[in-house]
Amino acid sequence: MPESPRRFSKPVAAYALGSVAGLALVSNTASAQQVVGSDLCGTPLADTINFAAPLFVGLLMIASAILAYILHNAAAFPKDPQSVESVKNWRNRATFSAVTTPLFAVVIQLLIQSTGVGLAECVNIIPFF
């Protein structure tokens, strides 16, 4: 004989009540996490990040662009085709670095903003912006 469904009504009700209580606990925790990181705004740590990160990205971008220009001109001097190809490979790598460095900075900034912490409002790592 099949068992009656009434026999399981109390554990199911307790499970449903526990799920609702757990959901309320999780939603309160999630709402409290939205302000995480806003305490860092205006502190020396946030100022250091705002100064050092764009400086590093900007210097890397400018230095790799200058290196790509120098290597582009240097590729004209060697007579050996293998040496020319080697210099061109280094030139291409430097050019790739000059182009992708600010793009990576934008992606990292978007990643910081997507976390939902308050730190994204006071930290900017994109140079020249």
Protein Blocks (a to p, Z undefined) as FASTA:
>chain_A
ZZdfklmmmmmmmmmmmmmmmmmmmmmmmmmmmmgojlmgopaklmmmmmmmmmmmmmmm
mmmmmmmmmmmmmmmmpmblklmmmmmmmmmmmmmmmmmmmmmmmmmmmmmmmnopaklm
mgcfbghZZ
